[in-house]
Structures are given as structure tokens and as C-alpha cells.
Amino acid sequence: MTASRSGFGALLRAWRDRLSPADAGFTMTPGRRARGLRREELAQLAGLSVDYVLRLEQGRAKNPSAQVVGALSRALQLSRAERDQLYRSAGLLPPQDGTISAHVPPGIQRLAARLRDVPIGVFTAEWTLVWWNTMWSALHGDPAVLPAAERNLARALFGNGTAHAAMLPIRSERGQDAFEASIVADLKDAVSRYPADAQLDRLVHDLRGASDTFAHHWATQTAATQHTTDRKTIRHPDLGDILLDCDVLIVPGADLRMVTYTAAAGTSDAGKLDLLRVTGAHTATP
């Protein structure tokens, strides 16, 4: 199906005008005339080119992919009903019930955008990263350089693709084996709740073939603790080792995980985070 020449673009423009720049994590500057997001800001948030967003709004770009529509719906902080409307206007079926949702509620996006001093990443039930802020990019590297399918923690840990190659060395205080087992436990739990999700099935199939470690954890009958809270040492390429508290906050009703990294005030690790805020922050591309 082909996206409606007028409907899809009109929705993008209307919802872009509606969204406050502050709610999207942008600093309001004196003299700003745009009442909502600028086109380049929407492009930045969705990980698209400005020219492509312009062509979508003008109806000159046809057949946007489900991945593009999903990224735009998150960038525009749409409700679930609005997200489904955007999919339909693009000639696509909205995500179906019974499969893992990548929808990030607007309130969660606003909350995360306001906590811009803290590295924050939002993950789906199968540990796919769907939203992140500037500090997350500064700490871990910019996820936007990876294909969307590779922005997955399990692929980074156990796979052999670009996600694994891009992952910085991380040491868990609980031990690497326990950390890996907890991620596999989360995937096993997701499989039990989303048996019809083809993307999750493909992820598990790929990792069982790519990693003996993953296959071992998957076959282990002993229940493992799911991944929640940990202390991790991240080896940053410029700042060296940074010891941080990693907390995983469950978003009720959305089956999402908000991962945050913090350090106690006055410590050398807090000083390194401060330095990242000043010198190491990349442009956020949620």
C-alpha cells in the first residue's frame, strides 16, 4: 500500500507543531519562532535526514517502512491510538496485540528528556533499545550508527554482528556469568509471554546458533534472576573505567525497561560523568 499523499504528511506537520521542544529534550532559546518542533529537530529525534522528513511531509516520499513510522511516532510522543493512526495513514498495519511493543508512552519520554544529566536508555521486553538521550550516547557511543535490528543488548552480548563489535567493555559487579544469565532469563520470560512474536523468535534462533554461551544459558533449567539492578564498570575510550550504579526501572503497563546510570556525588566517577556532559555528549537520536 502507498502512504496517503496528504494524510500522512498532514499528521506529521500537525503533531510536529504540537510537541513542545522542552518536552522533547531541546533547550528553548530566546526569539524562537517555531511553536513546536522544527523539521530538523524531528529528523534528529527520529534518526532520519531532514530532506526525507521534508519529502514525507510534502507527500513526495512514498511507502515509509514500519521502522520509520515507529521512529517518527516515538519522536512525536504519540499516544497508542495516534501511533496506530500514523501507521494506517502510511498504508501499514499497526503493531498487533500479542507481539512486543516498542511504543514509549509520552509521559515516559517527557520524564526521560527532563533527566538529561543522567544516561538513560529505554528497552523493550527483548532488550531492544528504542529511546536514548544525549548522555547515553556520550557514555556508550551513539546507537544511531547501528542498524535498528542491532540495537539489542542480547545481540551485543552474544551475537557476532555490529552490536557486539560496538559494545564497550563492561564489567558487572555480580559477575559476567550472572549478568549474561539474567539477560537470557529475561528473553525466556518474554518468549513465554509473546509466543507469536516473530522478531523475538528470530532473535533467539540467531543467538542460539551464534553463541555457545547463550545456548548453554538457554538450556539451563535452573531459574536465573532477571536483570534489574547492578553496579557496572564501563571502560570509556576517552575517560577510562567509570564505576556506576545501573538501575532498571520497569514501566508499568508498557513492558518497557528504563535503564539509568548514576554515580555518588563527589566521587571521581561522578566527575567523569560531569566531564561527559561538557565535552563528550553526542547529539541525541532517540
Backbone torsions as a table, in degrees:
resi	resn	phi	psi	omega
1	MET	NA	154.6	-178.4
2	THR	-106.6	139.6	178.3
3	ALA	-62.3	141.2	176.4
4	SER	-58.6	130.4	-175.8
5	ARG	-60.8	-33.0	-177.0
6	SER	-107.2	-38.7	-172.5
7	GLY	-63.8	-48.2	-177.2
8	PHE	-63.6	-49.6	-179.4
9	GLY	-63.0	-38.5	179.6
10	ALA	-64.5	-39.5	177.6
11	LEU	-64.9	-43.4	178.7
12	LEU	-58.3	-47.3	-177.9
13	ARG	-64.7	-43.3	-177.5
14	ALA	-65.3	-43.9	-177.3
15	TRP	-76.6	-27.3	174.3
16	ARG	-67.7	-41.3	178.0
17	ASP	-66.4	-28.0	-176.2
18	ARG	-77.3	-31.3	-170.4
19	LEU	-80.0	125.9	177.5
20	SER	-69.1	132.6	176.3
21	PRO	-56.3	-36.7	180.0
22	ALA	-63.2	-38.9	179.2
23	ASP	-68.0	-23.1	178.9
24	ALA	-92.6	0.2	176.5
25	GLY	95.4	10.5	179.2
26	PHE	-97.2	146.4	178.6
27	THR	-80.9	128.4	177.4
28	MET	-76.8	125.5	-178.8
29	THR	-108.0	149.5	178.3
30	PRO	-59.5	140.4	177.5
31	GLY	83.9	3.1	178.8
32	ARG	-65.1	128.9	-177.1
33	ARG	-97.5	-27.4	-178.7
34	ALA	-67.8	127.2	-178.2
35	ARG	-77.8	-23.8	178.2
36	GLY	-125.1	-146.1	177.7
37	LEU	-76.1	141.7	168.5
38	ARG	-73.8	159.1	-179.2
39	ARG	-61.0	-39.2	-179.6
40	GLU	-68.8	-27.8	177.5
41	GLU	-71.6	-41.2	175.8
42	LEU	-62.0	-43.3	178.7
43	ALA	-60.0	-42.3	180.0
44	GLN	-62.9	-45.8	-178.6
45	LEU	-65.3	-36.1	-176.7
46	ALA	-88.7	-6.2	-179.1
47	GLY	71.5	33.7	-179.2
48	LEU	-119.8	166.3	175.3
49	SER	-79.4	151.1	178.0
50	VAL	-61.6	-40.1	-179.7
51	ASP	-61.6	-39.0	-179.5
52	TYR	-68.2	-40.7	176.8
53	VAL	-62.0	-41.9	177.9
54	LEU	-60.3	-44.5	-179.1
55	ARG	-67.7	-33.9	175.3
56	LEU	-65.2	-43.3	-178.6
57	GLU	-67.0	-32.4	-178.6
58	GLN	-88.0	-4.0	-179.9
59	GLY	79.7	11.3	-179.6
60	ARG	-87.6	-20.6	174.8
61	ALA	-99.1	126.0	-175.6
62	LYS	-113.4	160.0	174.7
63	ASN	55.7	53.0	173.6
64	PRO	-61.7	144.4	-178.0
65	SER	-74.5	163.9	176.1
66	ALA	-61.0	-33.9	178.2
67	GLN	-63.4	-43.2	179.7
68	VAL	-65.9	-45.1	-179.2
69	VAL	-64.2	-39.1	177.1
70	GLY	-63.0	-42.4	179.0
71	ALA	-64.7	-40.3	178.3
72	LEU	-66.2	-40.0	-179.1
73	SER	-65.8	-36.3	176.6
74	ARG	-70.0	-42.7	-179.4
75	ALA	-62.4	-35.1	-179.1
76	LEU	-85.9	-2.6	178.5
77	GLN	56.3	50.7	-177.8
78	LEU	-79.7	150.7	169.9
79	SER	-70.7	169.5	179.9
80	ARG	-61.6	-41.2	179.8
81	ALA	-65.0	-41.0	178.4
82	GLU	-67.0	-39.7	176.6
83	ARG	-57.6	-46.5	-179.9
84	ASP	-62.5	-37.0	177.7
85	GLN	-63.5	-40.1	179.7
86	LEU	-66.1	-40.9	176.4
87	TYR	-59.4	-47.0	-177.4
88	ARG	-64.9	-37.6	179.5
89	SER	-67.6	-20.7	176.1
90	ALA	-89.5	3.6	-179.1
91	GLY	77.8	24.1	-177.5
92	LEU	-119.7	152.0	172.7
93	LEU	-77.3	134.4	176.0
94	PRO	-63.1	157.8	175.3
95	PRO	-53.3	136.3	-173.9
96	GLN	-89.3	151.1	173.2
97	ASP	-62.6	149.1	-179.1
98	GLY	92.2	-5.0	174.2
99	THR	-116.5	160.9	-177.2
100	ILE	-67.7	130.0	-178.1
101	SER	-95.3	139.4	174.1
102	ALA	-103.3	12.9	-178.7
103	HIS	-74.5	125.7	177.3
104	VAL	-105.1	115.0	-177.4
105	PRO	-55.9	144.6	-178.9
106	PRO	-54.2	-38.9	-179.2
107	GLY	-62.7	-36.7	178.1
108	ILE	-68.1	-39.6	178.5
109	GLN	-65.5	-41.0	178.9
110	ARG	-64.7	-42.1	178.4
111	LEU	-60.9	-48.0	-178.5
112	ALA	-65.4	-37.4	-179.9
113	ALA	-64.2	-33.3	-179.3
114	ARG	-77.3	-20.5	178.3
115	LEU	-93.0	52.3	-171.0
116	ARG	-71.5	-14.2	178.5
117	ASP	-82.6	-7.4	-176.9
118	VAL	-112.3	130.8	173.5
119	PRO	-63.4	122.0	-177.6
120	ILE	-132.5	132.4	171.3
121	GLY	-130.6	140.2	179.2
122	VAL	-110.7	126.1	-174.6
123	PHE	-118.6	150.5	173.8
124	THR	-81.9	-178.4	-176.5
125	ALA	-63.5	-24.2	178.3
126	GLU	-101.9	20.9	175.5
127	TRP	64.5	39.7	169.4
128	THR	-96.0	129.0	-179.0
129	LEU	-77.5	122.0	-177.8
130	VAL	-118.9	-12.3	178.7
131	TRP	-152.5	140.2	176.3
132	TRP	-153.9	161.8	180.0
133	ASN	-110.9	-178.3	-176.5
134	THR	-58.6	-43.7	-177.7
135	MET	-67.1	-31.3	175.2
136	TRP	-62.2	-44.1	178.1
137	SER	-63.3	-39.3	-179.5
138	ALA	-65.3	-36.1	-177.3
139	LEU	-80.8	-44.1	-171.2
140	HIS	-104.8	-11.0	-168.1
141	GLY	96.2	153.5	-172.6
142	ASP	-75.3	113.8	178.6
143	PRO	-63.7	-19.2	-177.0
144	ALA	-63.6	-19.6	179.5
145	VAL	-76.7	-12.6	-179.7
146	LEU	-93.6	148.3	169.9
147	PRO	-58.7	148.2	-175.8
148	ALA	-55.9	-37.9	-178.1
149	ALA	-67.4	-20.2	-178.6
150	GLU	-92.7	-2.9	-179.9
151	ARG	-83.0	59.0	-173.9
152	ASN	-133.9	130.0	-176.2
153	LEU	-64.5	-39.9	179.0
154	ALA	-64.6	-38.7	176.7
155	ARG	-66.9	-35.6	178.1
156	ALA	-65.5	-39.2	-178.4
157	LEU	-75.9	-43.6	-168.3
158	PHE	-115.9	-13.9	-174.7
159	GLY	-81.5	-176.4	178.2
160	ASN	-129.5	23.4	-179.1
161	GLY	-103.4	-156.2	-175.0
162	THR	-68.7	-28.7	177.9
163	ALA	-63.4	-43.6	179.7
164	HIS	-66.0	-41.1	-179.1
165	ALA	-66.5	-31.8	-175.2
166	ALA	-87.5	-14.6	-174.3
167	MET	-70.4	128.2	176.7
168	LEU	-71.1	152.2	175.9
169	PRO	-60.8	128.0	-179.4
170	ILE	-131.9	130.4	175.6
171	ARG	-111.1	128.6	177.7
172	SER	-92.6	137.6	177.3
173	GLU	-63.9	-27.5	178.5
174	ARG	-78.1	-10.3	-176.7
175	GLY	100.9	144.9	-175.3
176	GLN	-63.0	-38.9	-178.1
177	ASP	-63.2	-43.0	-179.9
178	ALA	-67.1	-38.7	178.0
179	PHE	-61.8	-48.7	-179.6
180	GLU	-63.8	-41.0	180.0
181	ALA	-63.1	-34.8	-178.9
182	SER	-68.9	-36.5	177.9
183	ILE	-67.2	-41.6	177.3
184	VAL	-64.1	-38.7	177.4
185	ALA	-60.5	-39.5	177.1
186	ASP	-62.6	-41.3	179.9
187	LEU	-66.7	-40.1	178.0
188	LYS	-62.5	-39.2	177.3
189	ASP	-64.6	-41.5	179.5
190	ALA	-63.6	-40.6	179.1
191	VAL	-61.5	-38.7	-180.0
192	SER	-67.6	-27.5	-178.0
193	ARG	-96.4	-20.5	-178.8
194	TYR	-129.9	62.9	-175.7
195	PRO	-65.4	-18.6	-177.5
196	ALA	-98.2	5.7	-176.5
197	ASP	-81.9	110.0	-175.7
198	ALA	-67.1	-37.0	-179.5
199	GLN	-65.6	-40.5	177.1
200	LEU	-65.8	-42.6	178.1
201	ASP	-59.9	-41.4	179.0
202	ARG	-66.4	-39.3	178.5
203	LEU	-59.8	-49.9	-178.8
204	VAL	-63.8	-42.6	179.0
205	HIS	-60.1	-45.8	-179.1
206	ASP	-61.9	-44.1	-175.0
207	LEU	-74.3	-32.2	176.3
208	ARG	-65.5	-31.0	177.6
209	GLY	-83.2	-24.1	-174.4
210	ALA	-92.2	-24.7	-170.3
211	SER	-136.3	120.9	174.1
212	ASP	-64.8	-34.1	179.3
213	THR	-63.6	-45.9	177.8
214	PHE	-62.1	-45.1	-179.2
215	ALA	-60.8	-37.8	178.6
216	HIS	-64.4	-49.1	179.4
217	HIS	-61.6	-39.4	-177.7
218	TRP	-64.8	-36.0	-177.5
219	ALA	-83.6	-12.7	-178.6
220	THR	-68.1	130.1	-177.3
221	GLN	-82.8	-22.8	-179.0
222	THR	-68.2	129.9	179.9
223	ALA	-66.5	136.8	178.8
224	ALA	-108.8	149.2	177.3
225	THR	-68.5	133.1	178.7
226	GLN	-70.6	158.1	-173.7
227	HIS	-76.1	119.9	179.2
228	THR	-128.5	-73.5	-173.9
229	THR	-128.1	144.7	-175.7
230	ASP	-159.9	166.9	167.4
231	ARG	-114.1	129.0	-173.0
232	LYS	-129.9	143.6	173.4
233	THR	-105.1	116.8	-179.5
234	ILE	-105.0	127.5	179.0
235	ARG	-90.6	98.9	-179.3
236	HIS	-81.2	139.3	-176.0
237	PRO	-63.7	-24.4	-178.7
238	ASP	-104.5	-33.3	-172.9
239	LEU	-107.7	-2.0	179.8
240	GLY	77.1	-155.1	-176.3
241	ASP	-71.0	134.3	175.9
242	ILE	-128.0	117.7	179.1
243	LEU	-91.8	121.4	-173.2
244	LEU	-135.7	150.3	170.2
245	ASP	-80.9	124.6	178.7
246	CYS	-108.7	115.8	179.8
247	ASP	-114.0	138.2	179.5
248	VAL	-113.2	113.7	-177.0
249	LEU	-104.1	123.4	-179.7
250	ILE	-82.7	132.1	178.9
251	VAL	-90.7	109.2	-177.0
252	PRO	-60.3	135.8	175.1
253	GLY	79.8	-4.4	-177.5
254	ALA	-120.7	-10.9	-178.1
255	ASP	53.4	46.9	177.4
256	LEU	-120.4	158.4	175.5
257	ARG	-122.2	123.0	174.8
258	MET	-99.2	115.9	-177.2
259	VAL	-101.3	127.5	-179.8
260	THR	-124.5	150.2	175.7
261	TYR	-123.6	127.3	178.9
262	THR	-137.9	163.8	176.1
263	ALA	-137.4	148.1	180.0
264	ALA	-63.2	138.3	-179.7
265	ALA	-58.8	140.6	176.7
266	GLY	87.5	-5.3	179.2
267	THR	-87.9	162.7	177.7
268	SER	-64.5	-30.1	179.3
269	ASP	-70.0	-37.8	174.3
270	ALA	-63.4	-37.1	177.2
271	GLY	-63.5	-35.9	178.1
272	LYS	-68.7	-37.2	175.2
273	LEU	-64.4	-40.0	177.1
274	ASP	-60.1	-40.6	179.8
275	LEU	-65.2	-38.1	176.6
276	LEU	-62.3	-38.6	179.7
277	ARG	-61.7	-35.0	-175.2
278	VAL	-86.0	-42.4	-168.7
279	THR	-117.7	-19.9	-169.4
280	GLY	-111.5	0.5	-173.5
281	ALA	-75.8	126.7	173.6
282	HIS	-89.6	168.5	175.0
283	THR	-66.1	130.1	179.4
284	ALA	-68.4	137.9	177.3
285	THR	-134.0	71.2	-178.2
286	PRO	-61.6	NA	NA
